[in-house]
């Protein structure tokens, strides 16, 4: 992914449409979830967290996709896994080892990926999770004051 800095500005010259179109467009979609999601058997299979966003992508734009979770292995200490999907395609997978988790409380983790869209149109993004190796329940914890947050930002033209 190549990012070209938007720095071709000179004092006294007008801002061009090309320069303006290269500016970041900011938040494209956001979802805050104040409830948690438990896995159901089979716990090692990826399951939806409830975090889903749909927005209109534009070809050639770079997007920063961020998911903040509260990982909690409530079925017993073990690792957890998360993945971010664009439609049905797995874009990135993250794994949290058991040593970074606790059965006493949830731990906050933030997953960030950068994606350059190759086509324009409406796309649905979602997050899934599961137990890493032991077939026991895990929780993507959420509550008032401990929301799970999923958002997409347009950070500029590629």
Backbone as CSV, one residue per row, in Angstrom:
resi,resn,N_x,N_y,N_z,CA_x,CA_y,CA_z,C_x,C_y,C_z
1,UNK,0.849,-1.162,0.000,0.000,0.000,0.000,0.893,1.223,0.000
2,UNK,0.719,2.066,-0.970,1.491,3.291,-1.070,0.626,4.468,-0.647
3,UNK,1.132,5.258,0.256,0.447,6.468,0.679,1.267,7.646,0.193
4,UNK,0.658,8.497,-0.591,1.326,9.688,-1.092,0.927,10.863,-0.220
5,UNK,1.865,11.461,0.499,1.523,12.609,1.345,0.915,13.737,0.516
6,UNK,-0.085,14.370,1.066,-0.809,15.459,0.413,-0.111,16.775,0.764
7,UNK,1.056,17.031,0.125,1.876,18.185,0.508,2.159,19.159,-0.634
8,UNK,1.495,19.008,-1.773,1.791,19.843,-2.946,1.057,21.183,-2.864
9,UNK,1.368,21.970,-1.837,0.705,23.256,-1.635,1.729,24.373,-1.704
10,UNK,1.326,25.484,-2.276,2.189,26.662,-2.342,1.391,27.876,-1.902
11,UNK,2.052,28.780,-1.195,1.403,30.027,-0.781,0.872,30.787,-1.992
12,UNK,-0.363,31.238,-1.888,-0.937,32.081,-2.928,-1.537,31.336,-4.107
13,UNK,-1.444,30.013,-4.134,-2.046,29.258,-5.239,-3.346,28.606,-4.768
14,UNK,-4.308,28.489,-5.667,-5.595,27.907,-5.271,-5.463,26.411,-4.967
15,UNK,-6.309,25.962,-4.079,-6.408,24.535,-3.773,-7.086,23.854,-4.952
16,UNK,-6.471,22.789,-5.466,-7.047,22.089,-6.615,-7.991,20.983,-6.156
17,UNK,-8.839,20.535,-7.057,-9.752,19.426,-6.761,-8.973,18.156,-6.436
18,UNK,-7.868,17.924,-7.125,-7.043,16.737,-6.865,-6.497,16.767,-5.448
19,UNK,-6.004,17.944,-5.029,-5.500,18.072,-3.665,-6.619,17.858,-2.643
20,UNK,-7.762,18.471,-2.870,-8.893,18.339,-1.943,-9.387,16.900,-1.863
21,UNK,-9.420,16.196,-2.986,-9.884,14.813,-2.992,-8.930,13.869,-2.272
22,UNK,-7.675,14.276,-2.100,-6.701,13.438,-1.406,-6.804,13.567,0.115
23,UNK,-7.542,14.577,0.608,-7.691,14.738,2.054,-8.431,13.553,2.667
24,UNK,-8.117,13.215,3.913,-8.896,12.194,4.616,-10.349,12.639,4.765
25,UNK,-11.241,11.677,4.773,-12.678,11.990,4.892,-13.230,11.656,6.265
26,UNK,-12.389,11.096,7.122,-12.797,10.862,8.505,-13.606,9.592,8.701
27,UNK,-14.401,9.595,9.756,-15.174,8.411,10.142,-16.251,8.122,9.108
28,UNK,-16.241,6.891,8.607,-17.213,6.461,7.600,-18.365,5.671,8.232
29,UNK,-18.081,4.944,9.301,-19.092,4.141,9.988,-18.594,3.839,11.390
30,UNK,-19.529,3.751,12.343,-19.153,3.457,13.723,-20.272,2.680,14.408
31,UNK,-19.877,1.773,15.293,-20.842,1.004,16.081,-20.283,0.838,17.487
32,UNK,-21.115,1.142,18.480,-20.758,0.948,19.878,-21.693,-0.104,20.460
33,UNK,-21.125,-1.120,21.098,-21.912,-2.217,21.658,-21.718,-2.264,23.166
34,UNK,-22.794,-2.048,23.923,-22.722,-2.030,25.382,-23.165,-3.353,25.992
35,UNK,-23.229,-4.398,25.182,-23.534,-5.739,25.672,-22.457,-6.689,25.179
36,UNK,-22.311,-7.803,25.873,-21.307,-8.791,25.497,-21.878,-9.875,24.609
37,UNK,-20.980,-10.712,24.107,-21.369,-11.836,23.253,-20.589,-13.062,23.708
38,UNK,-21.303,-14.147,24.025,-20.672,-15.421,24.382,-20.636,-16.325,23.167
39,UNK,-19.612,-17.170,23.087,-19.614,-18.215,22.060,-20.546,-19.338,22.500
40,UNK,-21.011,-20.078,21.525,-21.793,-21.284,21.788,-21.002,-22.447,21.210
41,UNK,-21.323,-23.649,21.610,-20.573,-24.818,21.141,-20.682,-24.916,19.619
42,UNK,-19.712,-25.168,18.896,-18.326,-25.448,19.182,-17.572,-24.119,19.350
43,UNK,-16.971,-23.926,20.511,-16.390,-22.632,20.883,-15.153,-22.261,20.077
44,UNK,-14.455,-23.233,19.510,-13.261,-22.936,18.722,-13.606,-22.494,17.297
45,UNK,-14.867,-22.579,16.919,-15.329,-22.110,15.611,-15.571,-20.606,15.684
46,UNK,-15.147,-19.865,14.652,-15.399,-18.422,14.634,-16.892,-18.142,14.660
47,UNK,-17.284,-17.170,15.504,-18.680,-16.778,15.651,-18.777,-15.259,15.651
48,UNK,-19.913,-14.729,15.225,-20.100,-13.276,15.148,-20.088,-12.634,16.535
49,UNK,-19.425,-11.497,16.643,-19.408,-10.722,17.887,-20.617,-9.784,17.963
50,UNK,-21.286,-9.588,16.845,-22.349,-8.596,16.772,-21.871,-7.275,16.198
51,UNK,-20.567,-7.147,16.004,-19.993,-5.925,15.432,-20.048,-6.032,13.906
52,UNK,-20.913,-5.222,13.297,-21.103,-5.231,11.847,-21.302,-3.804,11.358
53,UNK,-20.590,-3.440,10.306,-20.709,-2.112,9.700,-20.876,-2.232,8.192
54,UNK,-21.728,-1.424,7.630,-21.868,-1.344,6.179,-21.692,0.115,5.779
55,UNK,-20.831,0.349,4.797,-20.627,1.704,4.282,-20.215,1.600,2.824
56,UNK,-20.227,2.726,2.135,-19.865,2.751,0.725,-18.388,3.075,0.578
57,UNK,-17.651,2.085,0.082,-16.227,2.267,-0.179,-16.036,2.943,-1.530
58,UNK,-14.889,3.606,-1.673,-14.512,4.190,-2.956,-13.170,3.609,-3.368
59,UNK,-13.081,3.187,-4.598,-11.848,2.600,-5.120,-10.671,3.557,-4.935
60,UNK,-9.553,3.020,-4.457,-8.345,3.823,-4.297,-8.247,4.566,-2.976
61,UNK,-9.243,4.431,-2.109,-9.188,5.083,-0.801,-8.603,4.116,0.216
62,UNK,-7.875,4.664,1.194,-7.282,3.861,2.252,-8.159,3.999,3.494
63,UNK,-8.534,2.859,4.064,-9.395,2.838,5.236,-8.650,2.230,6.427
64,UNK,-8.838,2.843,7.591,-8.331,2.283,8.843,-9.542,1.674,9.546
65,UNK,-9.486,0.342,9.748,-10.574,-0.381,10.391,-10.097,-0.733,11.791
66,UNK,-10.865,-0.333,12.803,-10.472,-0.506,14.197,-11.573,-1.216,14.975
67,UNK,-11.183,-2.211,15.755,-12.118,-2.877,16.661,-11.501,-2.937,18.047
68,UNK,-12.194,-2.396,19.042,-11.769,-2.467,20.437,-12.676,-3.443,21.158
69,UNK,-12.070,-4.464,21.744,-12.841,-5.512,22.408,-12.435,-5.623,23.866
70,UNK,-13.223,-6.393,24.596,-12.926,-6.718,25.984,-12.927,-8.238,26.089
71,UNK,-11.768,-8.837,25.867,-11.653,-10.290,25.817,-11.754,-10.893,27.217
72,UNK,-12.578,-11.939,27.338,-12.810,-12.570,28.636,-13.041,-14.066,28.447
73,UNK,-12.080,-14.906,28.844,-12.250,-16.361,28.711,-13.061,-16.925,29.880
74,UNK,-14.374,-16.690,29.869,-15.217,-17.042,31.006,-15.404,-18.546,31.202
75,UNK,-15.010,-19.369,30.228,-15.124,-20.814,30.375,-13.866,-21.457,30.945
76,UNK,-12.865,-20.668,31.282,-11.590,-21.172,31.783,-10.457,-20.530,31.012
77,UNK,-9.323,-20.366,31.666,-8.210,-19.643,31.061,-7.719,-20.328,29.787
78,UNK,-7.752,-19.585,28.715,-7.277,-20.048,27.414,-7.115,-18.842,26.503
79,UNK,-6.491,-19.049,25.370,-6.329,-17.982,24.395,-7.624,-17.736,23.630
80,UNK,-7.674,-16.581,22.986,-8.840,-16.223,22.165,-8.358,-15.763,20.790
81,UNK,-9.249,-15.834,19.815,-8.921,-15.392,18.463,-10.030,-14.481,17.946
82,UNK,-9.626,-13.520,17.135,-10.544,-12.582,16.494,-10.174,-12.510,15.020
83,UNK,-11.153,-12.185,14.190,-10.854,-11.899,12.790,-11.809,-10.834,12.280
84,UNK,-11.299,-10.068,11.323,-12.088,-9.012,10.686,-12.346,-9.441,9.254
85,UNK,-13.624,-9.420,8.885,-14.034,-9.849,7.549,-14.597,-8.690,6.747
86,UNK,-14.315,-8.700,5.460,-14.930,-7.799,4.473,-15.797,-8.704,3.618
87,UNK,-17.110,-8.582,3.767,-17.999,-9.547,3.141,-17.712,-10.905,3.758
88,UNK,-17.437,-11.904,2.936,-17.113,-13.246,3.429,-15.605,-13.490,3.482
89,UNK,-14.807,-12.496,3.122,-13.349,-12.663,3.059,-12.676,-12.284,4.371
90,UNK,-11.857,-13.183,4.894,-11.079,-12.918,6.096,-9.925,-11.991,5.712
91,UNK,-9.947,-10.771,6.221,-8.902,-9.800,5.897,-7.724,-9.925,6.858
92,UNK,-7.989,-10.132,8.144,-6.910,-10.265,9.117,-7.396,-11.037,10.325
93,UNK,-6.509,-11.840,10.899,-6.823,-12.602,12.108,-5.834,-12.226,13.200
94,UNK,-6.333,-12.155,14.437,-5.521,-11.821,15.602,-5.689,-12.924,16.640
95,UNK,-4.638,-13.243,17.369,-4.710,-14.241,18.434,-4.162,-13.651,19.724
96,UNK,-4.844,-13.940,20.829,-4.421,-13.483,22.146,-4.037,-14.720,22.942
97,UNK,-2.784,-14.857,23.362,-2.396,-16.032,24.135,-3.016,-16.002,25.535
98,UNK,-3.167,-17.155,26.126,-3.795,-17.256,27.450,-3.050,-16.436,28.499
99,UNK,-1.730,-16.299,28.366,-0.951,-15.531,29.329,-1.295,-14.054,29.365
100,UNK,-1.979,-13.550,28.339,-2.367,-12.141,28.290,-3.801,-11.930,28.774
101,UNK,-4.452,-13.007,29.237,-5.854,-12.939,29.653,-6.016,-13.341,31.111
102,UNK,-7.221,-13.174,31.620,-7.521,-13.508,33.003,-8.968,-13.980,33.107
103,UNK,-9.221,-14.923,34.015,-10.610,-15.332,34.266,-11.251,-14.445,35.326
104,UNK,-10.477,-13.536,35.920,-11.003,-12.641,36.949,-11.712,-11.426,36.353
105,UNK,-11.279,-10.984,35.163,-11.911,-9.824,34.527,-11.535,-9.777,33.050
106,UNK,-12.202,-8.905,32.317,-11.910,-8.770,30.887,-10.725,-7.826,30.689
107,UNK,-10.032,-8.015,29.566,-8.911,-7.159,29.210,-9.221,-6.507,27.872
108,UNK,-8.920,-5.237,27.773,-9.207,-4.491,26.554,-8.080,-4.660,25.533
109,UNK,-8.470,-4.962,24.305,-7.532,-5.083,23.188,-8.083,-4.285,22.022
110,UNK,-7.190,-3.691,21.232,-7.607,-2.946,20.047,-6.881,-3.526,18.841
111,UNK,-7.646,-3.815,17.806,-7.135,-4.402,16.570,-7.294,-3.360,15.474
112,UNK,-6.223,-3.101,14.734,-6.253,-2.084,13.686,-5.688,-2.686,12.405
113,UNK,-6.396,-2.467,11.306,-5.873,-2.858,9.996,-6.061,-1.692,9.036
114,UNK,-5.261,-1.688,7.983,-5.368,-0.693,6.919,-5.715,-1.432,5.648
115,UNK,-6.668,-0.871,4.918,-7.175,-1.564,3.732,-7.369,-0.554,2.603
116,UNK,-6.802,-0.851,1.435,-7.022,-0.011,0.256,-8.085,-0.670,-0.598
117,UNK,-9.175,0.031,-0.812,-10.283,-0.535,-1.572,-9.941,-0.588,-3.057
118,UNK,-10.208,-1.740,-3.657,-9.946,-1.919,-5.090,-11.192,-1.679,-5.920
119,UNK,-12.340,-1.480,-5.262,-13.585,-1.255,-5.990,-14.485,-0.331,-5.192
120,UNK,-15.427,0.279,-5.871,-16.388,1.161,-5.223,-17.699,0.424,-5.017
121,UNK,-18.376,0.755,-3.925,-19.682,0.160,-3.659,-19.860,-0.158,-2.192
122,UNK,-21.062,-0.562,-1.847,-21.403,-0.885,-0.469,-20.725,-2.188,-0.038
123,UNK,-20.082,-2.152,1.131,-19.423,-3.333,1.688,-19.800,-3.483,3.150
124,UNK,-19.938,-4.728,3.573,-20.208,-5.028,4.977,-18.960,-5.628,5.607
125,UNK,-18.568,-5.058,6.723,-17.432,-5.521,7.510,-17.978,-6.079,8.816
126,UNK,-17.355,-7.143,9.339,-17.777,-7.654,10.633,-16.607,-8.296,11.355
127,UNK,-16.825,-8.507,12.661,-15.809,-9.104,13.515,-16.348,-10.420,14.061
128,UNK,-15.498,-11.443,14.050,-15.835,-12.738,14.633,-14.775,-13.103,15.664
129,UNK,-15.136,-14.025,16.562,-14.185,-14.450,17.594,-14.442,-15.899,17.972
130,UNK,-13.530,-16.444,18.776,-13.687,-17.808,19.263,-12.584,-18.159,20.236
131,UNK,-12.730,-19.342,20.823,-11.692,-19.876,21.701,-10.527,-20.323,20.833
132,UNK,-9.325,-20.139,21.322,-8.149,-20.463,20.515,-7.926,-21.965,20.391
133,UNK,-8.000,-22.695,21.493,-7.718,-24.124,21.386,-8.615,-25.008,22.236
134,UNK,-9.066,-24.526,23.379,-9.912,-25.325,24.266,-11.380,-25.075,23.927
135,UNK,-12.166,-26.128,23.814,-13.565,-25.986,23.423,-14.435,-25.589,24.612
136,UNK,-14.116,-24.429,25.205,-14.928,-23.872,26.284,-15.280,-22.430,25.926
137,UNK,-16.329,-21.935,26.551,-16.890,-20.629,26.207,-15.906,-19.481,26.433
138,UNK,-15.951,-18.500,25.525,-15.256,-17.229,25.696,-16.265,-16.112,25.464
139,UNK,-15.938,-14.919,25.966,-16.863,-13.795,25.932,-16.155,-12.564,25.390
140,UNK,-16.836,-11.874,24.488,-16.408,-10.550,24.050,-17.249,-9.591,24.887
141,UNK,-16.708,-9.205,26.039,-17.469,-8.525,27.078,-17.830,-7.095,26.679
142,UNK,-19.030,-6.699,27.058,-19.467,-5.328,26.850,-20.466,-4.944,27.920
143,UNK,-20.399,-3.706,28.365,-21.325,-3.177,29.363,-21.288,-1.652,29.263
144,UNK,-22.221,-1.010,29.910,-22.205,0.443,29.954,-20.902,0.892,30.595
145,UNK,-20.162,1.731,29.929,-18.858,2.175,30.416,-17.712,1.289,29.952
146,UNK,-18.040,0.121,29.378,-17.021,-0.784,28.819,-17.503,-1.270,27.452
147,UNK,-17.882,-0.312,26.623,-18.407,-0.650,25.304,-17.344,-1.263,24.414
148,UNK,-17.807,-2.109,23.521,-16.973,-2.587,22.419,-17.199,-1.590,21.283
149,UNK,-16.153,-1.217,20.568,-16.259,-0.171,19.559,-15.668,-0.666,18.234
150,UNK,-16.430,-0.472,17.155,-16.017,-0.887,15.809,-16.204,0.329,14.908
151,UNK,-15.130,0.761,14.233,-15.293,1.910,13.347,-14.332,1.869,12.163
152,UNK,-14.716,2.599,11.118,-13.933,2.702,9.893,-13.684,4.168,9.619
153,UNK,-12.417,4.506,9.342,-12.040,5.864,8.984,-11.398,5.866,7.597
154,UNK,-11.749,6.854,6.796,-11.076,7.089,5.515,-9.876,7.969,5.848
155,UNK,-8.661,7.468,5.542,-7.463,8.235,5.898,-6.782,8.870,4.682
156,UNK,-7.386,8.730,3.502,-6.848,9.412,2.330,-6.800,8.548,1.095
157,UNK,-6.337,9.159,0.031,-6.212,8.463,-1.248,-4.905,7.691,-1.292
158,UNK,-4.927,6.558,-2.004,-3.689,5.778,-2.096,-2.765,6.357,-3.147
